[in-house]
Amino acid sequence: MQELFPYLLNGVSVGGQYALIAIGYTLVYGILRLINFAHGDVFMVAGLVMVYATTAMPMYLALPLVIAATVVLGFVIERAAYKPLRTAPRMSLMISAIGVSYLIQNLAFYITGGVPQPVTTPIPWISDDILVLGASTKRVTIVTPILTIALVVLLVYLIQKTKIGMAMRAAARDFETAQLMGVKINSVISMTFVIGSFLAAVGALLYFTNYPSVAITSGAMPGLKAFVAAVFGGIGSIPGAVVGAFVIGLCEEVIKGLGYTTFSDAFTFALLIVVLCVKPTGLFGEKVTDKV
């Protein structure tokens, strides 16, 4: 157990980072019934902006810039790639999302030359080494789950207690009826992308603190695993996305701790298949009944 403890710590930390990305998937799906395949690449862009910003300016300016740039990118993607297709078939939206993903990757390739960008200026304090019950780890490992839970609580409060949150719940329940009742759908959807991009930026700041470089493909696997976490927990459910992310993060790290690193990714997707076979809507997903 003592040998597995550092892996359990890492699992909770990685799970928190996956959760911040997964919430973006589940929010967009809850309203638009769209899987935003570009979300992992938004996460990657946040990492690249962090690398460039932290080397060019003081940290107190660089970190807000990373979050602001990522939020603007999410807003622009929604307005340029998804808003014009609001009344188009759902397949058109999905193709547009895939196109945006490849566009972002190719733009990142052009800017970086395809060379991974080193994280030369780590974020102070959270990148310091500490001891937890005799295990050496970075402070970000402890900060991540705490910050993730705090942000989720704030998000739940926003959705349950504010006017924009009420509009988001109305749009998620019945998109067309919400429009007829005067809900400003475009504003609601834009806010959804802004929130998702903000959380992805925070996740990137935490995630890349543990990695030496950021590549144009750095968002692919975290984005895919966060999507798996969202589906695992029940796509459209914020608590489900968070629980699914922590479960996947813990399982991955425990498998690595047991010496089966090669199979950690495979286990994640195998677990998803098993859960979907038993409960297709995910752990917290609601069963949808089609009315005739």
C-alpha positions as a Markdown table, in Angstrom:
| # | Residue | x | y | z |
|---|---|---|---|---|
| 1 | Met | 0.0 | 0.0 | 0.0 |
| 2 | Gln | 2.9 | 2.3 | 0.8 |
| 3 | Glu | 4.3 | 1.8 | -2.7 |
| 4 | Leu | 0.9 | 2.5 | -4.3 |
| 5 | Phe | 0.2 | 5.7 | -2.3 |
| 6 | Pro | 2.2 | 8.0 | -4.6 |
| 7 | Tyr | 0.2 | 6.6 | -7.6 |
| 8 | Leu | -3.1 | 7.2 | -5.7 |
| 9 | Leu | -2.1 | 10.8 | -5.2 |
| 10 | Asn | -1.3 | 11.2 | -8.8 |
| 11 | Gly | -4.5 | 9.5 | -9.7 |
| 12 | Val | -6.6 | 12.0 | -7.8 |
| 13 | Ser | -4.6 | 14.8 | -9.4 |
| 14 | Val | -5.0 | 13.5 | -12.9 |
| 15 | Gly | -8.6 | 12.8 | -12.3 |
| 16 | Gly | -9.2 | 16.4 | -11.3 |
| 17 | Gln | -7.5 | 17.6 | -14.5 |
| 18 | Tyr | -9.6 | 15.3 | -16.6 |
| 19 | Ala | -12.7 | 16.5 | -14.8 |
| 20 | Leu | -12.0 | 20.1 | -15.7 |
| 21 | Ile | -11.9 | 19.1 | -19.4 |
| 22 | Ala | -14.8 | 16.7 | -19.2 |
| 23 | Ile | -17.2 | 19.4 | -17.9 |
| 24 | Gly | -16.7 | 21.3 | -21.1 |
| 25 | Tyr | -17.8 | 18.3 | -23.1 |
| 26 | Thr | -20.8 | 17.6 | -20.9 |
| 27 | Leu | -22.0 | 21.2 | -20.9 |
| 28 | Val | -21.9 | 21.6 | -24.6 |
| 29 | Tyr | -23.6 | 18.2 | -25.1 |
| 30 | Gly | -26.3 | 19.0 | -22.6 |
| 31 | Ile | -27.5 | 22.0 | -24.6 |
| 32 | Leu | -26.5 | 21.4 | -28.2 |
| 33 | Arg | -26.3 | 17.5 | -28.2 |
| 34 | Leu | -22.9 | 18.1 | -29.8 |
| 35 | Ile | -19.6 | 16.4 | -29.0 |
| 36 | Asn | -17.1 | 19.3 | -29.3 |
| 37 | Phe | -14.2 | 17.4 | -30.8 |
| 38 | Ala | -12.1 | 20.6 | -30.8 |
| 39 | His | -12.2 | 20.8 | -27.0 |
| 40 | Gly | -9.0 | 18.8 | -26.5 |
| 41 | Asp | -7.2 | 21.1 | -28.9 |
| 42 | Val | -8.4 | 24.2 | -27.0 |
| 43 | Phe | -6.8 | 22.6 | -24.0 |
| 44 | Met | -3.6 | 22.1 | -26.0 |
| 45 | Val | -3.6 | 25.8 | -27.1 |
| 46 | Ala | -3.9 | 26.9 | -23.5 |
| 47 | Gly | -0.7 | 24.9 | -22.8 |
| 48 | Leu | 1.1 | 26.6 | -25.7 |
| 49 | Val | 0.0 | 30.0 | -24.7 |
| 50 | Met | 1.2 | 29.2 | -21.2 |
| 51 | Val | 4.7 | 28.3 | -22.5 |
| 52 | Tyr | 5.0 | 31.5 | -24.6 |
| 53 | Ala | 3.4 | 33.8 | -22.1 |
| 54 | Thr | 5.4 | 32.6 | -19.0 |
| 55 | Thr | 8.7 | 33.2 | -20.9 |
| 56 | Ala | 7.8 | 36.6 | -22.2 |
| 57 | Met | 6.1 | 38.3 | -19.2 |
| 58 | Pro | 5.8 | 38.1 | -15.5 |
| 59 | Met | 3.7 | 35.3 | -14.1 |
| 60 | Tyr | 1.0 | 37.5 | -12.7 |
| 61 | Leu | 0.3 | 38.7 | -16.2 |
| 62 | Ala | 0.9 | 35.4 | -18.0 |
| 63 | Leu | -1.6 | 33.3 | -16.2 |
| 64 | Pro | -4.6 | 35.7 | -16.7 |
| 65 | Leu | -3.5 | 36.0 | -20.4 |
| 66 | Val | -3.6 | 32.2 | -20.8 |
| 67 | Ile | -7.2 | 32.0 | -19.4 |
| 68 | Ala | -8.4 | 35.0 | -21.4 |
| 69 | Ala | -6.9 | 33.8 | -24.7 |
| 70 | Thr | -8.4 | 30.3 | -24.2 |
| 71 | Val | -11.8 | 31.8 | -23.4 |
| 72 | Val | -11.7 | 34.0 | -26.5 |
| 73 | Leu | -10.7 | 31.0 | -28.6 |
| 74 | Gly | -13.7 | 29.0 | -27.3 |
| 75 | Phe | -16.0 | 31.9 | -28.0 |
| 76 | Val | -14.7 | 32.4 | -31.5 |
| 77 | Ile | -15.0 | 28.7 | -32.3 |
| 78 | Glu | -18.6 | 28.7 | -31.3 |
| 79 | Arg | -19.5 | 31.8 | -33.2 |
| 80 | Ala | -17.5 | 30.9 | -36.4 |
| 81 | Ala | -18.0 | 27.2 | -36.6 |
| 82 | Tyr | -21.2 | 26.3 | -34.8 |
| 83 | Lys | -23.5 | 29.2 | -34.8 |
| 84 | Pro | -23.9 | 29.3 | -38.6 |
| 85 | Leu | -25.0 | 25.6 | -38.4 |
| 86 | Arg | -27.5 | 26.1 | -35.7 |
| 87 | Thr | -30.4 | 24.8 | -37.8 |
| 88 | Ala | -28.3 | 22.3 | -39.8 |
| 89 | Pro | -28.4 | 18.5 | -39.3 |
| 90 | Arg | -26.4 | 17.3 | -36.3 |
| 91 | Met | -24.0 | 15.5 | -38.6 |
| 92 | Ser | -23.0 | 18.9 | -40.1 |
| 93 | Leu | -22.1 | 20.2 | -36.6 |
| 94 | Met | -20.0 | 17.1 | -35.9 |
| 95 | Ile | -18.1 | 17.4 | -39.2 |
| 96 | Ser | -17.5 | 21.1 | -38.4 |
| 97 | Ala | -16.2 | 20.2 | -34.9 |
| 98 | Ile | -13.7 | 17.7 | -36.5 |
| 99 | Gly | -12.7 | 20.4 | -39.0 |
| 100 | Val | -12.0 | 22.9 | -36.3 |
| 101 | Ser | -9.9 | 20.3 | -34.4 |
| 102 | Tyr | -7.7 | 19.8 | -37.4 |
| 103 | Leu | -7.5 | 23.5 | -38.2 |
| 104 | Ile | -6.2 | 24.2 | -34.6 |
| 105 | Gln | -3.7 | 21.5 | -34.8 |
| 106 | Asn | -2.4 | 22.6 | -38.2 |
| 107 | Leu | -2.2 | 26.3 | -37.0 |
| 108 | Ala | -0.3 | 25.1 | -33.9 |
| 109 | Phe | 2.0 | 23.0 | -36.2 |
| 110 | Tyr | 2.7 | 26.2 | -38.3 |
| 111 | Ile | 3.5 | 28.3 | -35.3 |
| 112 | Thr | 5.7 | 25.7 | -33.5 |
| 113 | Gly | 7.2 | 24.0 | -36.5 |
| 114 | Gly | 5.9 | 20.7 | -35.1 |
| 115 | Val | 8.6 | 20.9 | -32.3 |
| 116 | Pro | 7.4 | 20.3 | -28.7 |
| 117 | Gln | 7.7 | 23.5 | -26.8 |
| 118 | Pro | 9.5 | 23.1 | -23.5 |
| 119 | Val | 8.0 | 24.3 | -20.2 |
| 120 | Thr | 11.0 | 26.3 | -19.1 |
| 121 | Thr | 9.2 | 28.6 | -16.6 |
| 122 | Pro | 7.1 | 26.4 | -14.2 |
| 123 | Ile | 4.4 | 28.1 | -12.2 |
| 124 | Pro | 5.8 | 29.0 | -8.8 |
| 125 | Trp | 4.5 | 27.4 | -5.6 |
| 126 | Ile | 2.3 | 24.7 | -7.2 |
| 127 | Ser | 5.4 | 23.2 | -8.9 |
| 128 | Asp | 7.4 | 22.9 | -5.7 |
| 129 | Asp | 8.1 | 19.4 | -4.3 |
| 130 | Ile | 6.5 | 18.4 | -1.0 |
| 131 | Leu | 6.2 | 15.4 | 1.2 |
| 132 | Val | 2.8 | 13.8 | 1.8 |
| 133 | Leu | 2.8 | 10.9 | 4.3 |
| 134 | Gly | 6.4 | 10.2 | 3.3 |
| 135 | Ala | 5.7 | 10.3 | -0.4 |
| 136 | Ser | 7.4 | 13.0 | -2.5 |
| 137 | Thr | 5.2 | 14.8 | -5.0 |
| 138 | Lys | 4.5 | 18.2 | -6.4 |
| 139 | Arg | 2.2 | 20.6 | -4.6 |
| 140 | Val | 0.0 | 20.7 | -7.8 |
| 141 | Thr | -1.0 | 17.1 | -6.9 |
| 142 | Ile | -2.7 | 18.3 | -3.8 |
| 143 | Val | -4.0 | 21.6 | -5.2 |
| 144 | Thr | -5.7 | 20.1 | -8.3 |
| 145 | Pro | -8.5 | 18.1 | -6.6 |
| 146 | Ile | -9.2 | 20.9 | -4.1 |
| 147 | Leu | -9.4 | 23.5 | -6.9 |
| 148 | Thr | -11.4 | 21.2 | -9.1 |
| 149 | Ile | -14.0 | 20.6 | -6.4 |
| 150 | Ala | -14.2 | 24.3 | -5.6 |
| 151 | Leu | -14.7 | 25.2 | -9.3 |
| 152 | Val | -17.4 | 22.5 | -9.6 |
| 153 | Val | -19.2 | 23.9 | -6.6 |
| 154 | Leu | -19.1 | 27.4 | -8.1 |
| 155 | Leu | -20.4 | 26.0 | -11.4 |
| 156 | Val | -23.2 | 24.2 | -9.8 |
| 157 | Tyr | -24.2 | 27.4 | -7.9 |
| 158 | Leu | -24.1 | 29.4 | -11.1 |
| 159 | Ile | -26.3 | 26.8 | -12.9 |
| 160 | Gln | -28.8 | 26.5 | -10.0 |
| 161 | Lys | -29.0 | 30.0 | -8.6 |
| 162 | Thr | -28.3 | 32.5 | -11.4 |
| 163 | Lys | -30.4 | 33.8 | -14.4 |
| 164 | Ile | -27.9 | 32.5 | -17.0 |
| 165 | Gly | -27.8 | 29.2 | -15.2 |
| 166 | Met | -31.6 | 29.0 | -15.3 |
| 167 | Ala | -31.5 | 29.7 | -19.1 |
| 168 | Met | -28.8 | 27.0 | -19.5 |
| 169 | Arg | -31.1 | 24.5 | -17.7 |
| 170 | Ala | -34.1 | 25.5 | -19.8 |
| 171 | Ala | -32.1 | 25.1 | -23.0 |
| 172 | Ala | -30.8 | 21.7 | -22.0 |
| 173 | Arg | -34.3 | 20.5 | -21.1 |
| 174 | Asp | -36.0 | 21.7 | -24.3 |
| 175 | Phe | -34.0 | 23.8 | -26.8 |
| 176 | Glu | -36.9 | 24.8 | -29.1 |
| 177 | Thr | -39.3 | 25.6 | -26.2 |
| 178 | Ala | -36.7 | 27.7 | -24.5 |
| 179 | Gln | -36.3 | 29.8 | -27.6 |
| 180 | Leu | -40.1 | 30.3 | -27.8 |
| 181 | Met | -40.2 | 31.4 | -24.2 |
| 182 | Gly | -37.7 | 34.2 | -24.9 |
| 183 | Val | -34.4 | 32.6 | -23.8 |
| 184 | Lys | -31.5 | 34.1 | -25.7 |
| 185 | Ile | -30.1 | 30.9 | -27.0 |
| 186 | Asn | -27.1 | 32.4 | -28.7 |
| 187 | Ser | -26.0 | 34.0 | -25.5 |
| 188 | Val | -26.6 | 30.8 | -23.5 |
| 189 | Ile | -24.5 | 28.7 | -25.9 |
| 190 | Ser | -21.7 | 31.3 | -26.0 |
| 191 | Met | -21.6 | 31.3 | -22.2 |
| 192 | Thr | -21.5 | 27.5 | -22.2 |
| 193 | Phe | -18.4 | 27.6 | -24.5 |
| 194 | Val | -16.8 | 30.3 | -22.4 |
| 195 | Ile | -17.2 | 28.3 | -19.2 |
| 196 | Gly | -15.9 | 25.1 | -20.8 |
| 197 | Ser | -12.9 | 27.0 | -22.2 |
| 198 | Phe | -12.2 | 28.6 | -18.9 |
| 199 | Leu | -12.1 | 25.2 | -17.1 |
| 200 | Ala | -9.9 | 23.8 | -19.9 |
| 201 | Ala | -7.5 | 26.6 | -19.4 |
| 202 | Val | -7.3 | 26.0 | -15.7 |
| 203 | Gly | -6.9 | 22.3 | -16.4 |
| 204 | Ala | -4.0 | 23.0 | -18.8 |
| 205 | Leu | -2.2 | 25.2 | -16.3 |
| 206 | Leu | -2.4 | 22.3 | -13.8 |
| 207 | Tyr | -1.7 | 19.5 | -16.2 |
| 208 | Phe | 1.4 | 20.9 | -18.0 |
| 209 | Thr | 3.0 | 21.8 | -14.6 |
| 210 | Asn | 3.8 | 18.1 | -14.5 |
| 211 | Tyr | 5.1 | 17.8 | -18.1 |
| 212 | Pro | 8.3 | 19.1 | -19.6 |
| 213 | Ser | 6.9 | 20.2 | -22.9 |
| 214 | Val | 3.7 | 20.9 | -24.9 |
| 215 | Ala | 3.2 | 19.4 | -28.4 |
| 216 | Ile | 0.5 | 19.9 | -30.9 |
| 217 | Thr | -0.9 | 16.5 | -30.0 |
| 218 | Ser | -0.8 | 17.1 | -26.2 |
| 219 | Gly | -4.5 | 17.7 | -26.1 |
| 220 | Ala | -5.5 | 14.5 | -28.0 |
| 221 | Met | -5.2 | 11.9 | -25.2 |
| 222 | Pro | -6.3 | 14.0 | -22.3 |
| 223 | Gly | -9.2 | 15.2 | -24.4 |
| 224 | Leu | -10.2 | 11.7 | -25.4 |
| 225 | Lys | -10.0 | 10.4 | -21.8 |
| 226 | Ala | -12.0 | 13.4 | -20.5 |
| 227 | Phe | -14.6 | 12.6 | -23.2 |
| 228 | Val | -14.6 | 8.9 | -21.9 |
| 229 | Ala | -15.0 | 10.2 | -18.4 |
| 230 | Ala | -18.0 | 12.3 | -19.5 |
| 231 | Val | -19.6 | 9.3 | -21.2 |
| 232 | Phe | -18.7 | 7.0 | -18.3 |
| 233 | Gly | -20.4 | 9.3 | -15.8 |
| 234 | Gly | -23.4 | 10.1 | -18.0 |
| 235 | Ile | -22.9 | 12.6 | -20.8 |
| 236 | Gly | -24.8 | 15.8 | -19.9 |
| 237 | Ser | -24.3 | 15.3 | -16.1 |
| 238 | Ile | -21.7 | 17.5 | -14.4 |
| 239 | Pro | -21.5 | 15.3 | -11.3 |
| 240 | Gly | -21.2 | 12.3 | -13.6 |
| 241 | Ala | -18.3 | 13.9 | -15.5 |
| 242 | Val | -16.4 | 14.7 | -12.3 |
| 243 | Val | -16.9 | 11.2 | -10.8 |
| 244 | Gly | -16.0 | 9.5 | -14.0 |
| 245 | Ala | -12.9 | 11.6 | -14.4 |
| 246 | Phe | -11.7 | 10.7 | -10.9 |
| 247 | Val | -12.4 | 7.0 | -11.3 |
| 248 | Ile | -10.5 | 6.9 | -14.6 |
| 249 | Gly | -7.6 | 8.9 | -13.2 |
| 250 | Leu | -7.3 | 6.6 | -10.2 |
| 251 | Cys | -7.6 | 3.4 | -12.2 |
| 252 | Glu | -4.9 | 4.5 | -14.6 |
| 253 | Glu | -2.4 | 5.4 | -11.9 |
| 254 | Val | -3.1 | 2.3 | -9.9 |
| 255 | Ile | -2.5 | 0.1 | -12.9 |
| 256 | Lys | 0.8 | 1.9 | -13.5 |
| 257 | Gly | 1.7 | 1.4 | -9.8 |
| 258 | Leu | 1.1 | -2.4 | -10.3 |
| 259 | Gly | 3.6 | -2.4 | -13.1 |
| 260 | Tyr | 1.2 | -2.7 | -16.1 |
| 261 | Thr | 1.8 | 0.8 | -17.5 |
| 262 | Thr | 1.3 | -0.5 | -21.1 |
| 263 | Phe | -2.3 | -1.4 | -20.4 |
| 264 | Ser | -3.4 | 1.7 | -18.4 |
| 265 | Asp | -4.9 | 3.4 | -21.5 |
| 266 | Ala | -6.5 | 0.1 | -22.7 |
| 267 | Phe | -8.1 | -0.5 | -19.3 |
| 268 | Thr | -9.7 | 3.0 | -19.4 |
| 269 | Phe | -11.5 | 2.2 | -22.7 |
| 270 | Ala | -12.3 | -1.4 | -21.7 |
| 271 | Leu | -13.9 | 0.0 | -18.5 |
| 272 | Leu | -16.0 | 2.3 | -20.6 |
| 273 | Ile | -17.2 | -0.5 | -22.8 |
| 274 | Val | -18.2 | -2.6 | -19.7 |
| 275 | Val | -20.1 | 0.3 | -18.1 |
| 276 | Leu | -22.0 | 1.1 | -21.4 |
| 277 | Cys | -22.9 | -2.5 | -21.8 |
| 278 | Val | -24.4 | -2.6 | -18.3 |
| 279 | Lys | -25.8 | 0.9 | -18.2 |
| 280 | Pro | -25.7 | 2.7 | -21.7 |
| 281 | Thr | -26.6 | 6.1 | -20.3 |
| 282 | Gly | -23.6 | 6.1 | -17.9 |
| 283 | Leu | -23.5 | 6.1 | -14.2 |
| 284 | Phe | -25.5 | 9.3 | -13.7 |
| 285 | Gly | -27.2 | 9.6 | -17.0 |
| 286 | Glu | -30.9 | 9.9 | -17.3 |
| 287 | Lys | -32.9 | 7.4 | -19.4 |
| 288 | Val | -34.5 | 9.3 | -22.2 |
| 289 | Thr | -38.0 | 8.3 | -23.3 |
| 290 | Asp | -39.1 | 9.2 | -26.8 |
| 291 | Lys | -42.7 | 10.3 | -26.9 |
| 292 | Val | -44.7 | 9.3 | -30.0 |
